[in-house]
Amino acid sequence: MRLNHLLAAFAAVSISAIATAQVASTPEFTAERFRSHVAFLADDLLEGRNAGERGHELAAHYVATQLAGLGVKPAVNGGWYQRVPFVEYQLAEAPASVTIGGKSFANRTDVIVGASPYTDRSSIEAPVVFAGFGLDAPNAGINSYAGLDVKGKIVAVLPGAPKGTASDVAAHLNSDKRRMAGARGAVGIVTLVPPSGAAAFTAGAAKPAEPATTWMSPAGQAFTAAPGVAFAASLNRPASDALFAGAPMSLDAIFAAAEKGDKIKSFPLKQVVRIERQNRTRSFSSPNVLGILPGSDPALANQYVLLMAHLDHNGIKPEAAGDKVYNGALDNATGISTLLEVARAMTEGGKRPRRPILFAAVTAEEDGLLGAQYLAKHPVVGPGKVVGVVNLDMPVLLYDFVDVIAFGAEHSTLGPIADRAGARMNVKRIEDPLPKQGLFTRSDHYRFVQEGIPSVFLMTGFGNGGDKHFTEFLATNYHSPRDDLSQPIDWQAGAKFARINYLIAREIADADQAPRWYEDSFFGKSLAPGQPKARRPVK
């Protein structure tokens, strides 16, 4: 197995005296201290910590004062807060629709029309090209756009990625389709719902549309990965059938080929599509809380290790029955508690890490990893750069975990570091037991991966009954008012989780070499092509 191989390979290499000394003097982590932070942050008084609202501001003040008390320095021009400007947008009351070959489909019937932060763009009419999975990914061996001219056109795509694509790569590619279409000159994108997704589409269409959010640039421009692709929609079977009238390949044949893993051809369609909608927007701001612990080695002063957790949760839902406060105890007061406890450990004993540590309690994760994305694109480290990320998000601390999932570990030299930390605590690393969830792309570290920075994100594993606790939490308490202090949280497991993340962050900070992508990693090749790479240890 990979874990045994990595441990065996690195056993042959002497670990630095610095790393050994640091482990021998690991600061104490206690259940009481861990609980104290969660108890404050998950209290009803903080109103669910929704980005842009009073409860989140109070939580931000708490984190800033805690960091200040530890001797961490404010990172934003002498202050603690990187205020992120946001725009929230949704469809206006005027009806939206998609017209295909003269036949109109009202929004939330057999089509779902996406909103846009650009209020001045209300309609589009263009020819359509079917672009298979809609992927321009040569490093994954996929090019759906070969031979296609989509400039000024709408592209129709299948969801997901070709069968057999690694789950984390597939999740990344699926999230990047809009940008890929825009890079080819497309002006809109429609996604075809396969038979396996019909029930989910119907359920989604029946629900009231939730507003979406993005951040604004200092110049006041709403951020989008593909500003030229301002129109998007999903099409259920009747609308898809209308779109493929007269096409050289039937929808049934296309869906069957995708299911079998056969290669799918791309081709122009005969129909012209018109998408109509109006948007409405509102602006607000919310802070990232940022602090720096300077390093001790002047030669490494510009290489920052980022320790990050999201501070926000889902606020108060007036329409909820009974308890209306979404306290977010496990998601993610526990992550913030881990961050604060690691910060405390980094400052104890007078022996600072060699590299500087950037501590970040980021906002608007629940709105799409937005605070982290803003930080990734607006760094606060001056001439320095972030060389590695340790992300802390929603450890399910309902049992004494004996293993962890380390998302991103298989892609970079952060994997052996995570393995060594686990081995010192008798905690093993396991493979992702929920690959279909695409968790690698669903937490804040992903925004730094997109910028080419190696990252690791630990979640408590499935051993010692963890599978039951984890799946029950997702089914009953996740993103609900029940994620509060009434849960049987194992506070000693929280202290344990903080310690293992401390060991990981400390070794990154003290190592002679900064983290490197493996030379065969899709993410390293695609997102950090010019960076030095490491050779993956041989099995």
C-alpha positions as CSV (number, residue, x, y, z in Angstrom):
1,M,0.0,0.0,0.0
2,R,1.1,3.6,-0.5
3,L,1.4,4.4,3.2
4,N,3.7,1.4,3.9
5,H,5.8,2.3,0.8
6,L,6.2,5.9,1.8
7,L,7.2,5.0,5.4
8,A,9.6,2.4,4.1
9,A,11.1,4.7,1.6
10,F,11.6,7.5,4.0
11,A,12.9,5.3,6.7
12,A,16.0,4.9,4.6
13,V,16.5,8.7,4.7
14,S,17.6,10.3,7.9
15,I,15.1,12.9,9.2
16,S,16.7,16.2,10.1
17,A,17.8,16.8,13.6
18,I,15.6,19.8,13.6
19,A,12.5,17.8,12.9
20,T,13.4,15.2,15.5
21,A,14.1,17.8,18.2
22,Q,10.8,19.6,17.5
23,V,8.8,16.4,17.8
24,A,10.5,15.5,21.1
25,S,9.4,18.8,22.5
26,T,5.9,18.9,21.1
27,P,3.8,21.3,23.2
28,E,0.8,19.9,25.1
29,F,-2.6,20.0,23.5
30,T,-5.6,19.7,25.9
31,A,-9.2,18.9,25.5
32,E,-10.2,21.9,27.7
33,R,-8.4,24.5,25.6
34,F,-9.7,23.0,22.4
35,R,-13.3,23.0,23.7
36,S,-13.1,26.6,24.9
37,H,-12.8,28.1,21.4
38,V,-15.5,25.9,20.0
39,A,-17.9,26.7,22.9
40,F,-17.6,30.4,22.1
41,L,-17.7,30.3,18.3
42,A,-20.6,27.9,18.2
43,D,-22.7,29.7,20.8
44,D,-26.1,31.1,19.7
45,L,-24.8,34.6,20.5
46,L,-22.7,34.4,17.3
47,E,-25.8,33.8,15.2
48,G,-24.3,31.2,12.9
49,R,-21.3,33.4,11.8
50,N,-22.7,34.1,8.4
51,A,-20.3,36.1,6.1
52,G,-21.3,39.8,6.1
53,E,-23.4,39.6,9.3
54,R,-22.8,40.6,12.9
55,G,-22.1,37.1,14.2
56,H,-19.2,36.7,11.8
57,E,-17.7,40.1,12.7
58,L,-17.8,39.0,16.4
59,A,-16.1,35.7,15.6
60,A,-13.4,37.6,13.6
61,H,-12.8,39.9,16.6
62,Y,-12.4,36.8,18.8
63,V,-9.8,35.2,16.5
64,A,-7.9,38.4,16.1
65,T,-7.7,39.0,19.9
66,Q,-6.7,35.4,20.5
67,L,-3.9,35.6,17.9
68,A,-2.7,38.9,19.4
69,G,-2.6,37.4,22.8
70,L,-0.2,34.7,21.5
71,G,2.2,37.3,20.0
72,V,1.2,36.7,16.4
73,K,1.5,39.9,14.4
74,P,-1.3,41.5,12.3
75,A,-0.7,40.8,8.6
76,V,-2.7,43.5,6.8
77,N,-1.0,46.9,6.9
78,G,-0.8,46.8,10.7
79,G,-4.3,45.4,11.1
80,W,-5.9,42.0,11.3
81,Y,-8.6,42.2,8.7
82,Q,-8.5,41.8,4.9
83,R,-11.9,43.0,4.1
84,V,-13.3,41.2,1.1
85,P,-15.9,43.0,-1.0
86,F,-18.7,40.7,-2.2
87,V,-21.6,40.9,-4.6
88,E,-24.6,38.6,-4.1
89,Y,-26.7,37.9,-7.2
90,Q,-29.8,36.1,-8.2
91,L,-32.4,36.1,-10.9
92,A,-34.9,38.9,-10.7
93,E,-38.7,38.4,-10.5
94,A,-39.0,38.7,-14.3
95,P,-39.3,35.1,-15.8
96,A,-36.2,33.5,-17.3
97,S,-36.4,31.1,-20.2
98,V,-34.5,29.1,-22.7
99,T,-35.8,29.0,-26.3
100,I,-34.5,26.1,-28.5
101,G,-35.4,26.1,-32.2
102,G,-38.4,28.3,-31.5
103,K,-39.7,26.2,-28.5
104,S,-39.6,28.0,-25.2
105,F,-38.9,26.3,-21.8
106,A,-39.6,28.3,-18.7
107,N,-37.0,28.4,-16.0
108,R,-37.3,25.6,-13.4
109,T,-39.4,23.4,-15.6
110,D,-37.0,21.4,-17.9
111,V,-34.3,24.1,-17.8
112,I,-32.6,25.8,-14.9
113,V,-31.1,29.2,-15.8
114,G,-28.1,30.5,-13.9
115,A,-27.9,34.0,-12.6
116,S,-24.9,36.4,-13.2
117,P,-23.3,39.3,-11.3
118,Y,-23.5,41.3,-14.5
119,T,-26.8,43.0,-14.4
120,D,-26.4,44.5,-17.8
121,R,-26.4,41.2,-19.6
122,S,-30.0,40.0,-20.0
123,S,-30.2,37.8,-23.1
124,I,-28.2,36.0,-25.6
125,E,-29.0,34.2,-28.9
126,A,-26.3,32.0,-30.6
127,P,-25.7,28.8,-32.4
128,V,-24.7,25.7,-30.4
129,V,-21.8,23.3,-30.6
130,F,-21.8,20.0,-28.7
131,A,-18.4,19.7,-27.1
132,G,-18.5,16.3,-25.4
133,F,-17.4,16.7,-21.8
134,G,-16.3,20.3,-22.5
135,L,-12.7,19.7,-21.4
136,D,-9.5,21.1,-22.7
137,A,-7.1,19.2,-20.6
138,P,-4.1,17.8,-22.4
139,N,-2.4,16.8,-19.2
140,A,-5.3,14.4,-18.6
141,G,-5.3,13.2,-22.2
142,I,-8.7,15.0,-23.0
143,N,-9.4,17.6,-25.6
144,S,-13.1,17.9,-26.3
145,Y,-12.5,21.1,-28.4
146,A,-10.2,19.5,-31.0
147,G,-11.3,20.8,-34.5
148,L,-14.2,22.9,-33.0
149,D,-14.9,26.5,-33.6
150,V,-16.9,27.8,-30.6
151,K,-16.1,31.5,-30.8
152,G,-19.3,33.5,-30.3
153,K,-21.3,30.3,-29.8
154,I,-22.9,28.4,-26.9
155,V,-21.3,25.1,-26.0
156,A,-23.4,22.1,-24.9
157,V,-21.5,19.7,-22.6
158,L,-22.0,16.6,-20.5
159,P,-21.5,16.8,-16.8
160,G,-18.4,15.3,-15.2
161,A,-15.4,13.8,-16.9
162,P,-14.7,10.6,-18.9
163,K,-15.1,7.3,-17.1
164,G,-11.9,6.3,-15.4
165,T,-10.7,9.8,-14.6
166,A,-9.3,10.0,-11.0
167,S,-12.0,11.5,-8.7
168,D,-10.0,14.5,-7.6
169,V,-8.9,15.3,-11.2
170,A,-12.5,14.8,-12.4
171,A,-13.9,17.2,-9.8
172,H,-11.3,19.8,-10.7
173,L,-12.0,19.5,-14.4
174,N,-15.7,19.7,-14.0
175,S,-15.4,22.9,-12.0
176,D,-13.2,24.4,-14.7
177,K,-15.4,23.9,-17.7
178,R,-16.7,27.4,-17.9
179,R,-13.2,28.8,-18.0
180,M,-12.2,26.4,-20.7
181,A,-15.2,27.3,-22.8
182,G,-14.4,31.0,-22.4
183,A,-10.8,30.5,-23.3
184,R,-12.1,29.1,-26.6
185,G,-14.3,32.1,-27.2
186,A,-17.7,30.7,-26.2
187,V,-20.3,33.1,-24.9
188,G,-22.6,30.6,-23.1
189,I,-22.7,27.0,-21.8
190,V,-25.5,24.6,-21.3
191,T,-25.1,21.3,-19.4
192,L,-27.1,18.2,-20.6
193,V,-28.6,16.2,-17.7
194,P,-28.2,12.5,-18.2
195,P,-30.8,10.0,-17.1
196,S,-28.9,9.3,-13.9
197,G,-29.3,13.0,-12.9
198,A,-32.9,13.5,-13.9
199,A,-34.3,13.0,-10.3
200,A,-31.8,15.4,-8.8
201,F,-32.6,17.9,-11.5
202,T,-36.3,17.7,-10.8
203,A,-35.8,18.1,-7.1
204,G,-33.5,21.1,-7.6
205,A,-35.9,22.7,-10.0
206,A,-38.7,22.5,-7.4
207,K,-36.7,24.3,-4.8
208,P,-36.5,28.1,-4.6
209,A,-33.4,29.4,-6.2
210,E,-30.6,30.4,-3.8
211,P,-28.5,33.5,-4.4
212,A,-24.9,33.1,-5.5
213,T,-22.0,35.2,-4.4
214,T,-18.6,36.3,-5.8
215,W,-16.0,38.8,-4.7
216,M,-15.2,42.1,-6.3
217,S,-11.8,43.3,-7.5
218,P,-10.4,46.6,-6.1
219,A,-11.6,48.1,-9.3
220,G,-15.1,47.0,-8.6
221,Q,-15.3,44.2,-11.1
222,A,-17.2,41.0,-10.1
223,F,-14.8,38.1,-10.3
224,T,-15.6,35.2,-12.6
225,A,-13.2,32.7,-14.1
226,A,-14.8,33.2,-17.5
227,P,-16.2,36.8,-17.8
228,G,-17.0,36.2,-21.5
229,V,-19.3,33.2,-20.6
230,A,-22.1,35.2,-18.9
231,F,-24.9,32.7,-19.6
232,A,-25.3,29.2,-18.3
233,A,-28.2,26.7,-18.0
234,S,-28.9,23.1,-17.3
235,L,-31.2,21.1,-19.6
236,N,-33.3,18.2,-18.7
237,R,-34.3,15.6,-21.2
238,P,-37.2,17.4,-23.1
239,A,-35.0,20.5,-23.6
240,S,-32.0,18.4,-24.5
241,D,-34.1,16.5,-27.1
242,A,-35.2,19.8,-28.7
243,L,-31.5,20.9,-28.8
244,F,-30.4,17.6,-30.5
245,A,-33.1,17.6,-33.1
246,G,-31.4,16.7,-36.4
247,A,-28.1,16.0,-34.7
248,P,-25.7,13.4,-36.3
249,M,-25.7,11.4,-33.0
250,S,-28.7,10.8,-30.7
251,L,-28.7,11.7,-27.1
252,D,-29.3,8.1,-26.1
253,A,-26.2,7.1,-28.0
254,I,-24.2,9.9,-26.4
255,F,-25.3,9.0,-22.8
256,A,-24.7,5.3,-23.5
257,A,-21.2,6.0,-24.8
258,A,-20.4,8.2,-21.7
259,E,-21.6,5.4,-19.4
260,K,-19.5,2.8,-21.1
261,G,-16.4,5.0,-21.2
262,D,-16.3,5.2,-25.0
263,K,-14.8,8.2,-26.8
264,I,-17.4,10.9,-27.6
265,K,-17.3,13.0,-30.7
266,S,-18.0,16.7,-30.7
267,F,-20.0,18.4,-33.5
268,P,-22.1,21.5,-34.3
269,L,-25.8,21.3,-33.6
270,K,-28.5,22.7,-35.9
271,Q,-30.5,24.6,-33.3
272,V,-30.1,28.2,-32.2
273,V,-30.6,28.8,-28.5
274,R,-31.8,32.0,-26.8
275,I,-31.4,32.5,-23.1
276,E,-33.2,35.3,-21.4
277,R,-33.0,36.4,-17.8
278,Q,-32.6,39.5,-15.5
279,N,-30.4,39.7,-12.4
280,R,-30.5,41.6,-9.2
281,T,-27.6,42.2,-6.9
282,R,-26.5,43.4,-3.5
283,S,-23.1,44.3,-2.1
284,F,-21.5,43.5,1.3
285,S,-18.1,42.9,2.8
286,S,-16.7,40.4,5.3
287,P,-13.2,40.0,6.7
288,N,-10.5,37.4,6.4
289,V,-8.5,37.5,9.7
290,L,-4.8,37.3,9.0
291,G,-1.8,37.1,11.3
292,I,1.9,36.3,10.8
293,L,4.4,34.6,13.1
294,P,7.8,35.6,11.7
295,G,10.3,32.8,11.1
296,S,13.7,32.4,12.7
297,D,15.7,31.7,9.5
298,P,16.4,34.9,7.4
299,A,17.2,32.7,4.4
300,L,13.6,31.4,4.5
301,A,11.9,34.7,5.4
302,N,10.0,34.9,2.1
303,Q,8.7,31.3,2.2
304,Y,5.4,31.3,4.1
305,V,3.5,28.3,5.4
306,L,-0.3,29.0,5.4
307,L,-2.4,27.5,8.1
308,M,-6.0,28.1,7.2
309,A,-9.6,27.4,8.4
310,H,-12.9,29.0,7.5
311,L,-14.6,31.0,10.1
312,D,-18.0,31.4,8.5
313,H,-21.1,29.2,8.6
314,N,-24.7,29.5,7.5
315,G,-26.2,32.1,9.9
316,I,-29.8,32.1,11.0
317,K,-32.5,30.7,8.7
318,P,-35.9,32.3,9.7
319,E,-37.8,29.7,7.7
320,A,-36.3,26.7,9.6
321,A,-38.6,24.9,11.9
322,G,-37.6,25.0,15.6
323,D,-34.0,26.0,16.1
324,K,-33.0,28.5,13.5
325,V,-29.4,29.0,14.3
326,Y,-26.8,27.2,12.2
327,N,-24.1,27.1,14.9
328,G,-21.5,25.2,12.8
329,A,-19.7,23.6,15.8
330,L,-17.9,20.9,13.8
331,D,-18.2,23.0,10.6
332,N,-16.1,24.8,11.3
333,A,-15.6,26.1,14.8
334,T,-13.4,23.0,15.3
335,G,-11.1,24.0,12.4
336,I,-10.7,27.5,13.9
337,S,-10.0,26.0,17.3
338,T,-7.3,23.8,15.7
339,L,-5.8,26.9,14.1
340,L,-5.7,28.8,17.4
341,E,-4.2,25.8,19.2
342,V,-1.5,25.3,16.6
343,A,-0.8,29.0,16.8
344,R,-0.3,28.7,20.5
345,A,2.0,25.7,20.1
346,M,4.1,27.5,17.5
347,T,4.7,30.4,19.9
348,E,5.4,28.4,23.0
349,G,8.9,27.5,24.2
350,G,10.7,30.5,22.5
351,K,11.8,28.4,19.5
352,R,10.1,29.8,16.5
353,P,9.7,27.8,13.2
354,R,12.3,28.5,10.5
355,R,9.7,29.7,8.0
356,P,7.1,32.3,8.8
357,I,3.6,31.1,9.4
358,L,0.5,32.9,7.9
359,F,-2.6,32.2,10.0
360,A,-5.8,32.7,8.1
361,A,-9.4,32.5,9.4
362,V,-11.1,33.0,6.1
363,T,-14.7,34.1,5.2
364,A,-17.3,32.9,2.8
365,E,-16.2,29.3,2.4
366,E,-19.9,28.3,2.5
367,D,-20.5,30.7,-0.4
368,G,-17.9,29.0,-2.7
369,L,-14.5,29.1,-1.1
370,L,-14.5,32.9,-1.8
371,G,-12.5,34.3,1.1
372,A,-9.7,31.8,0.4
373,Q,-9.8,32.6,-3.3
374,Y,-9.6,36.4,-2.6
375,L,-6.6,35.8,-0.3
376,A,-4.9,33.5,-2.9
377,K,-5.3,36.2,-5.6
378,H,-4.5,39.1,-3.2
379,P,-1.7,37.9,-1.0
380,V,-0.5,39.9,2.0
381,V,3.1,38.5,2.2
382,G,4.7,41.3,0.2
383,P,7.7,40.0,-1.8
384,G,7.2,36.6,-0.2
385,K,5.1,33.7,-1.3
386,V,3.1,30.9,0.2
387,V,5.0,27.6,-0.4
388,G,2.6,25.2,1.3
389,V,-0.9,25.1,2.7
390,V,-2.4,23.1,5.7
391,N,-6.2,23.4,5.6
392,L,-8.4,22.8,8.6
393,D,-12.0,22.1,7.8
394,M,-14.7,20.1,9.6
395,P,-13.0,17.3,11.4
396,V,-15.8,14.9,12.6
397,L,-14.7,14.7,16.2
398,L,-17.4,12.3,17.5
399,Y,-15.0,9.4,18.1
400,D,-11.3,8.7,18.8
401,F,-10.0,8.6,15.3
402,V,-7.2,6.2,14.5
403,D,-6.7,7.2,10.9
404,V,-7.0,10.2,8.6
405,I,-7.7,11.0,5.0
406,A,-5.0,13.5,3.8
407,F,-6.4,15.1,0.7
408,G,-3.7,16.2,-1.6
409,A,-1.0,14.0,0.0
410,E,-0.6,11.8,-3.0
411,H,0.3,14.8,-5.2
412,S,3.3,16.3,-3.4
413,T,6.0,15.9,-0.8
414,L,3.4,16.9,1.8
415,G,2.3,13.3,1.7
416,P,5.4,11.9,3.5
417,I,5.2,14.8,6.0
418,A,1.6,13.8,6.8
419,D,2.6,10.2,7.1
420,R,5.5,11.0,9.5
421,A,3.2,13.1,11.7
422,G,0.6,10.3,11.8
423,A,3.2,7.6,12.5
424,R,4.4,9.5,15.6
425,M,0.8,9.5,16.9
426,N,0.0,6.0,15.8
427,V,-2.5,7.4,13.3
428,K,-2.3,6.0,9.8
429,R,-3.3,7.6,6.5
430,I,-6.0,5.9,4.4
431,E,-7.3,6.4,0.9
432,D,-10.3,8.6,0.3
433,P,-13.3,6.5,1.2
434,L,-15.8,8.9,-0.4
435,P,-14.2,9.6,-3.9
436,K,-17.6,10.6,-5.4
437,Q,-17.9,13.5,-3.0
438,G,-15.0,15.3,-4.7
439,L,-13.8,16.6,-1.3
440,F,-10.4,17.6,-2.6
441,T,-12.0,20.5,-4.5
442,R,-14.6,21.4,-1.9
443,S,-12.6,23.1,0.7
444,D,-10.4,26.3,0.9
445,H,-7.0,24.7,0.1
446,Y,-8.3,24.1,-3.4
447,R,-8.1,27.8,-4.2
448,F,-4.4,27.7,-3.5
449,V,-4.0,24.5,-5.5
450,Q,-5.5,26.4,-8.4
451,E,-2.6,28.9,-7.9
452,G,-0.1,26.1,-8.1
453,I,0.7,25.7,-4.4
454,P,1.0,22.2,-2.8
455,S,-1.7,21.8,-0.1
456,V,-2.9,19.1,2.3
457,F,-6.2,18.8,4.1
458,L,-6.8,16.3,6.8
459,M,-10.2,14.7,7.7
460,T,-10.8,12.2,10.4
461,G,-10.9,8.7,9.0
462,F,-13.2,5.7,9.0
463,G,-11.5,3.4,11.5
464,N,-12.7,2.8,15.0
465,G,-16.3,3.4,13.9
466,G,-15.5,6.5,12.1
467,D,-17.4,5.5,9.0
468,K,-20.7,5.3,11.0
469,H,-20.1,8.6,12.8
470,F,-19.1,10.3,9.6
471,T,-22.0,9.2,7.4
472,E,-24.5,9.8,10.2
473,F,-23.2,13.3,10.7
474,L,-23.5,14.1,7.0
475,A,-27.0,12.6,6.9
476,T,-28.4,14.3,10.0
477,N,-26.4,17.2,11.4
478,Y,-24.3,18.6,8.5
479,H,-25.4,22.1,7.5
480,S,-28.3,22.0,10.0
481,P,-29.0,23.6,13.4
482,R,-28.1,20.2,14.9
483,D,-24.4,20.9,14.3
484,D,-24.1,22.5,17.8
485,L,-22.6,21.7,21.2
486,S,-25.3,19.2,22.0
487,Q,-23.5,16.6,19.9
488,P,-21.3,14.1,21.8
489,I,-18.1,15.8,20.7
490,D,-14.9,14.0,21.7
491,W,-12.8,17.0,22.9
492,Q,-9.7,14.8,23.4
493,A,-10.0,13.9,19.8
494,G,-10.0,17.6,19.0
495,A,-6.7,18.1,20.9
496,K,-5.3,15.1,19.0
497,F,-6.4,16.6,15.7
498,A,-4.7,19.9,16.6
499,R,-1.5,18.1,17.5
500,I,-1.2,16.1,14.2
501,N,-1.8,19.3,12.2
502,Y,0.8,21.1,14.3
503,L,3.4,18.3,13.5
504,I,2.6,18.7,9.8
505,A,2.8,22.5,9.8
506,R,6.0,22.5,11.9
507,E,7.9,20.1,9.7
508,I,6.9,22.1,6.6
509,A,8.1,25.2,8.4
510,D,11.4,23.7,9.5
511,A,12.4,21.6,6.5
512,D,15.4,22.5,4.4
513,Q,13.3,22.3,1.2
514,A,9.9,23.8,0.5
515,P,7.1,21.4,-0.6
516,R,7.2,20.3,-4.2
517,W,4.6,18.7,-6.5
518,Y,5.5,15.3,-7.7
519,E,6.6,15.4,-11.4
520,D,3.8,13.0,-12.4
521,S,1.0,14.8,-10.5
522,F,-1.8,16.1,-12.8
523,F,-2.2,19.2,-10.6
524,G,1.5,20.0,-10.5
525,K,1.8,19.6,-14.3
526,S,-1.3,21.6,-15.1
527,L,-1.3,24.3,-12.4
528,A,2.4,24.7,-11.6
529,P,4.2,23.9,-14.9
530,G,7.3,26.1,-14.2
531,Q,7.9,25.0,-10.6
532,P,10.6,22.5,-9.6
533,K,9.1,19.0,-9.1
534,A,10.0,16.0,-6.9
535,R,10.3,12.4,-8.1
536,R,7.7,10.2,-6.6
537,P,9.3,7.5,-4.4
538,V,9.5,4.2,-6.2
539,K,7.3,1.4,-4.8
